[in-house]
């Protein structure tokens, strides 16, 4: 093995989170760029959705092969410390325009992927969700193909998915609320399993109450908290809905609306709930509106932060981008310890539409302040860097679904950053000299 590779692996192994889920003064150091590894990657849009868990990164490529879609799986090589291709996950019932990989999630050895446009029983865009489990051979194998009992035309089951432990939630943005007889109201299907070797079984359904609110477009699950976005509620203002698990049942406890305490009036196309995050310790959540006006101007995008106080969530502060323009700030965001990462995938920091991710850190007064701007210095126009962002204690991953590094149009990429101590000589200087 090359000496440089060994040294890089040692440096990566030595990185340790020590404060609020991160190093006390972290730097986000570019480690590598992950690219599609199939031979048919044109219009893959890989990185439209990407997630990291432990030593595995998954990247949805919903445009692959005429929008059949697939999921790329990368795993860290313990010797080099770099992520390498492991396998491609495809549908057991492939069809064109199924959009497999539009929304994905991973927890330990389980991967879930929505194919919201698949038509399992012939209904137009009714949707399915696939489940894969890691086997003894180290590869992921499909174990379930979930179809809702009320599969219906334009239900979009699988438009959002979230998994934690033995619990899985699946959003269907336009499925009919059959109880209150509201068309296109949206629904959340809650599944549980006994253990990793058991199938997921439906245990509860949560129903939207407004037509075409895009209810459950984005879901986040953490412990006893479920956060649901409805970015087209109230005519486009958007809203967020918080559910707590009480005595084994999920109960809605709070509705989040656009906050105007900063003096900025509500704009009708704020789309609050387009982006959602629950912090890694469950103490706060952030809800983004990709078109919400901010102190930097109209339709920049903005986010609202809430802190948990017992059974309720209290508004704490607004989060605004550092510049004006149509940024789509807040469409995707993630919260880890004392850090919040908010994407602005149309930000023109590098070039029009090239994109950016802004990192915010909690100060000694408990207020989040802008800490860093993360860019792709080689970014091109309309790469959409930041279309998706995720993080764990060691790595930050950022999707750029329109990037083209494999000479295939809109093939996409995922940028991986190691989290290193800024004050140390460490990883950045080593990579510069390698």
C-alpha positions in Angstrom: 0.0 0.0 0.0 1.2 3.5 -0.9 2.7 5.4 2.1 0.5 8.4 1.5 -2.6 6.2 1.6 -1.6 4.8 4.9 -0.9 8.2 6.4 -4.3 9.5 5.2 -6.0 6.5 6.8 -4.3 7.2 10.1 -5.3 10.8 10.1 -8.9 9.9 9.4 -9.0 7.4 12.2 -7.6 10.0 14.6 -10.5 12.4 14.1 -12.8 12.3 17.1 -16.0 14.3 18.0 -15.5 15.9 21.3 -17.9 18.8 21.6 -21.6 18.9 20.8 -21.2 16.1 18.3 -18.2 17.7 16.6 -14.7 18.9 17.3 -14.7 22.1 19.2 -13.3 24.2 16.3 -13.9 22.1 13.2 -12.9 22.5 9.6 -14.7 20.8 6.8 -11.9 19.4 4.7 -12.7 18.0 1.2 -11.9 14.3 1.2 -13.2 13.0 -2.1 -15.8 13.2 -4.8 -18.1 10.2 -5.3 -19.3 9.7 -8.9 -21.7 7.3 -10.5 -20.1 3.9 -11.3 -22.6 2.5 -13.7 -22.0 2.6 -17.5 -25.3 4.3 -18.1 -25.1 7.3 -15.8 -26.5 10.0 -18.1 -29.2 12.0 -16.3 -28.7 9.9 -13.1 -29.0 13.0 -11.0 -27.0 11.2 -8.4 -26.8 13.2 -5.2 -30.3 14.6 -5.4 -30.7 12.7 -2.2 -27.7 11.4 -0.2 -27.3 10.0 3.3 -24.4 8.9 5.5 -24.5 6.4 8.3 -21.4 5.1 9.9 -19.0 4.0 7.1 -21.7 3.9 4.4 -22.8 6.6 2.0 -25.9 6.1 -0.2 -26.8 8.3 -3.1 -30.1 8.2 -5.0 -30.0 8.3 -8.8 -33.6 8.6 -9.7 -33.0 9.5 -13.3 -31.0 6.4 -14.2 -32.1 4.5 -17.3 -35.0 6.6 -18.4 -35.9 7.4 -14.8 -36.1 3.8 -13.5 -33.7 4.9 -10.9 -31.2 3.2 -8.6 -29.3 3.8 -5.4 -25.5 3.8 -5.3 -23.9 2.4 -2.2 -20.3 3.4 -1.1 -18.5 1.9 1.8 -15.3 3.2 3.5 -12.2 1.1 2.9 -10.7 0.6 6.4 -7.2 0.6 4.9 -7.3 3.8 2.9 -10.0 5.6 4.8 -11.7 6.5 1.5 -15.2 5.6 0.3 -15.3 3.0 -2.5 -18.2 1.7 -4.7 -19.9 -1.3 -3.0 -23.0 -2.0 -5.2 -26.0 -0.6 -7.1 -29.5 -1.2 -5.7 -32.2 -1.5 -8.3 -35.9 -2.3 -8.2 -37.1 -5.9 -8.3 -39.9 -4.7 -10.6 -38.2 -2.0 -12.7 -40.2 0.3 -14.8 -39.5 3.5 -16.7 -40.4 6.7 -14.8 -40.5 5.0 -11.4 -38.0 7.5 -9.8 -36.4 5.0 -7.5 -34.0 6.9 -5.3 -35.9 10.2 -5.2 -35.9 9.8 -1.4 -33.7 7.4 0.5 -32.6 6.7 4.1 -30.3 4.3 5.9 -30.1 3.1 9.5 -27.3 0.7 10.4 -27.7 -2.3 8.0 -31.0 -1.3 6.5 -31.5 0.9 3.4 -34.9 2.2 2.3 -35.7 3.8 -1.0 -38.9 5.3 -2.4 -40.0 4.8 -6.0 -43.0 7.2 -5.8 -43.9 7.0 -9.5 -43.9 3.2 -9.8 -47.3 1.6 -10.6 -47.4 -1.7 -8.8 -51.1 -2.3 -9.5 -51.5 -0.2 -12.6 -52.5 3.0 -10.9 -50.6 6.0 -12.3 -47.8 7.2 -10.0 -49.1 5.3 -7.0 -45.7 4.4 -5.6 -43.8 1.7 -3.7 -40.9 1.5 -1.2 -38.0 -1.0 -1.3 -36.2 -2.3 1.7 -32.7 -3.8 1.6 -30.8 -5.5 4.4 -27.1 -6.1 4.6 -26.3 -9.8 4.5 -23.4 -11.9 5.9 -21.7 -11.4 2.5 -21.4 -7.7 3.3 -23.8 -6.8 0.5 -27.3 -5.4 0.6 -30.2 -7.7 -0.4 -33.8 -6.7 -1.1 -36.1 -8.0 1.7 -39.3 -6.1 1.1 -41.3 -4.3 -1.5 -43.9 -2.2 0.4 -47.2 -1.3 -1.3 -49.9 0.6 0.6 -53.2 -1.1 1.2 -55.0 1.9 -0.4 -52.6 2.2 -3.3 -54.1 4.8 -5.6 -53.6 7.0 -8.7 -51.2 9.9 -8.0 -50.7 8.9 -4.4 -46.9 9.2 -4.6 -46.3 6.7 -1.8 -42.6 6.8 -1.1 -42.1 10.4 -1.9 -40.5 10.6 1.5 -39.0 8.0 3.8 -37.3 8.0 7.2 -36.0 5.1 9.3 -34.7 4.9 12.8 -34.1 1.5 14.5 -37.0 -0.7 13.9 -39.4 2.0 12.9 -40.0 3.3 9.3 -42.3 6.1 8.2 -43.3 6.6 4.6 -45.0 9.7 3.1 -47.5 9.7 0.3 -48.0 13.4 -0.6 -51.3 13.2 -2.5 -53.0 10.0 -1.1 -56.6 10.5 -0.2 -57.7 11.0 3.5 -60.4 8.4 3.4 -61.5 9.1 6.9 -62.3 12.8 6.4 -62.9 12.3 2.7 -60.3 14.9 1.6 -58.7 14.3 -1.8 -55.0 14.6 -2.2 -54.5 15.3 1.5 -51.5 13.2 2.0 -50.7 10.4 4.4 -47.9 9.0 6.6 -47.7 5.2 7.0 -45.9 4.1 10.1 -44.3 0.7 10.1 -42.5 -1.3 12.8 -40.6 -4.6 12.9 -39.7 -6.9 15.7 -36.0 -7.1 14.9 -33.6 -6.8 11.9 -34.6 -10.2 10.6 -38.4 -9.4 10.7 -40.5 -7.6 8.1 -41.9 -4.1 8.6 -45.6 -4.2 9.4 -48.1 -1.3 9.2 -49.0 -0.1 12.7 -50.5 3.4 12.2 -51.6 6.0 9.6 -51.4 9.8 10.0 -53.6 11.8 7.6 -53.3 15.3 6.2 -56.3 17.6 6.4 -55.8 20.0 3.5 -55.9 19.2 -0.1 -52.7 19.5 -2.1 -50.7 20.8 0.9 -47.9 18.4 -0.1 -48.3 16.9 3.3 -45.4 14.6 4.2 -43.1 15.9 1.4 -40.3 15.6 3.9 -40.2 13.5 7.0 -37.7 13.4 9.9 -37.8 10.8 12.7 -35.9 10.9 16.0 -36.8 8.9 19.0 -40.3 9.9 20.1 -40.5 12.8 17.6 -41.7 12.9 14.0 -41.5 16.1 12.0 -43.7 16.4 8.9 -43.4 19.1 6.3 -46.3 20.5 4.2 -44.7 23.1 2.1 -47.8 24.0 0.1 -50.2 24.3 3.0 -52.2 27.5 3.4 -51.9 28.5 -0.2 -48.1 28.0 -0.4 -47.1 29.6 2.9 -46.3 26.1 4.1 -46.3 24.5 7.6 -44.6 21.9 9.7 -46.3 19.3 11.9 -44.8 17.8 15.0 -45.9 14.4 16.3 -44.9 12.8 19.6 -45.2 9.1 20.3 -47.4 8.8 23.4 -48.4 5.4 24.9 -47.3 3.7 21.7 -49.3 6.0 19.3 -48.2 9.0 17.3 -50.2 12.1 18.2 -50.0 15.5 16.6 -48.9 18.0 19.3 -48.0 21.2 17.3 -48.4 23.0 14.0 -45.6 25.3 12.9 -46.5 28.3 10.8 -44.4 31.1 9.3 -43.1 33.3 12.1 -43.1 37.1 11.6 -41.5 38.2 14.8 -38.6 39.6 12.8 -40.9 42.1 11.1 -40.9 40.3 7.7 -44.5 39.7 6.6 -45.6 36.3 5.4 -45.1 35.7 1.7 -47.6 33.4 0.1 -45.0 31.2 -1.5 -42.6 30.7 1.5 -43.0 26.9 1.3 -42.2 26.4 5.0 -41.7 22.7 5.7 -39.7 22.1 2.4 -36.7 21.4 4.6 -36.8 19.7 8.0 -34.2 18.6 10.6 -34.2 17.3 14.1 -30.9 17.7 16.0 -28.9 14.7 16.8 -29.7 15.0 20.5 -33.4 15.8 19.9 -33.2 19.1 21.8 -34.1 21.4 18.8 -35.4 21.3 15.3 -35.1 23.5 12.2 -37.8 24.0 9.6 -36.9 25.7 6.3 -38.9 27.6 3.7 -37.0 27.6 0.4 -38.9 30.8 -0.8 -39.4 32.5 2.5 -38.3 36.2 2.4 -35.6 37.1 4.8 -33.7 40.2 6.0 -31.5 39.7 2.9 -34.4 40.2 0.5 -37.4 38.6 -1.1 -37.6 34.8 -1.8 -34.1 34.1 -0.6 -35.3 31.2 1.6 -35.0 31.2 5.4 -35.3 28.8 8.3 -36.9 28.8 11.8 -35.4 27.1 14.9 -37.4 25.6 17.7 -36.2 24.3 21.1 -37.9 21.5 23.0 -39.5 22.4 26.3 -41.1 19.3 27.7 -44.0 18.3 25.5 -43.9 21.5 23.4 -41.5 23.3 21.0 -40.7 27.0 21.4 -39.6 29.3 18.7 -36.0 30.4 19.3 -34.6 32.2 16.2 -34.7 32.9 12.5 -31.8 31.7 10.3 -31.2 33.8 7.2 -28.7 33.4 4.3 -25.7 35.8 4.2 -26.7 37.1 0.8 -29.7 37.9 -1.3 -31.1 36.4 -4.4 -33.1 33.3 -5.3 -31.0 30.8 -3.3 -33.4 28.1 -2.3 -31.9 28.5 1.1 -33.5 26.0 3.5 -34.8 23.4 1.1 -32.4 20.9 2.6 -30.8 21.1 6.1 -29.4 19.0 8.8 -28.6 19.6 12.5 -25.8 17.9 14.5 -24.9 19.0 18.0 -24.1 22.7 17.9 -24.0 22.9 14.1 -26.7 23.4 11.5 -25.9 23.0 7.8 -28.3 24.7 5.4 -28.1 24.3 1.7 -28.7 27.0 -0.9 -28.4 24.9 -4.1 -29.0 27.8 -6.5 -26.6 30.2 -4.8 -24.3 32.0 -7.3 -21.3 32.1 -5.0 -19.2 30.3 -7.7 -21.4 30.6 -10.7 -25.2 31.0 -11.3 -26.9 27.9 -9.8 -23.6 26.4 -8.7 -24.8 26.2 -5.1 -23.5 26.5 -1.6 -23.9 25.1 1.9 -23.8 27.4 4.9 -22.7 26.2 8.3 -24.1 27.8 11.5 -22.7 27.3 15.0 -24.3 27.9 18.4 -22.5 30.7 20.3 -22.1 31.1 24.1 -25.5 32.8 24.3 -27.2 29.9 22.6 -27.8 31.7 19.3 -26.7 30.1 16.0 -24.3 32.3 13.9 -22.9 31.8 10.5 -19.6 29.9 10.9 -18.5 28.8 7.4 -19.5 28.8 3.7 -18.8 25.5 1.9 -18.4 25.7 -1.8 -17.2 23.5 -4.6 -14.3 25.6 -6.0 -14.5 23.8 -9.3 -18.3 24.1 -9.5 -20.0 25.0 -12.7 -23.2 26.8 -13.6 -26.3 24.9 -12.4 -24.4 22.1 -10.7 -26.9 22.4 -7.8 -24.2 21.8 -5.2 -26.2 21.5 -1.9 -29.3 20.0 -3.3 -28.9 17.5 -0.5 -26.8 17.6 2.7 -26.2 15.1 5.5 -23.7 14.7 8.3 -22.5 12.4 11.0 -19.8 12.9 13.6 -17.0 12.3 11.0 -18.3 13.2 7.6 -20.3 15.9 5.8 -21.8 14.8 2.5 -23.2 17.2 -0.1 -25.0 16.3 -3.3 -24.6 18.0 -6.6 -27.1 16.2 -8.9 -26.5 18.3 -12.1 -22.7 18.0 -11.9 -21.0 16.3 -14.8 -17.6 14.8 -14.1 -18.1 11.5 -16.0 -18.9 13.1 -19.4 -22.5 12.2 -19.1 -25.1 15.0 -18.8 -26.5 15.6 -15.3 -24.8 12.4 -14.0 -24.3 14.0 -10.6 -21.8 13.7 -7.8 -21.5 13.6 -4.0 -18.8 15.6 -2.3 -17.4 14.1 1.0 -15.8 16.2 3.6 -13.9 15.0 6.7 -14.5 16.9 9.9 -11.1 18.0 11.3 -9.8 20.3 14.0 -9.1 23.7 12.5 -6.3 24.5 14.9 -4.3 21.4 14.2 -1.9 20.9 11.4 -3.9 17.8 10.4 -5.8 16.7 7.4 -5.9 19.8 5.2 -2.2 20.4 5.1 -1.6 16.7 4.5 -4.0 16.7 1.6 -2.4 19.8 0.1 1.0 18.1 0.1 -0.2 14.7 -1.1 
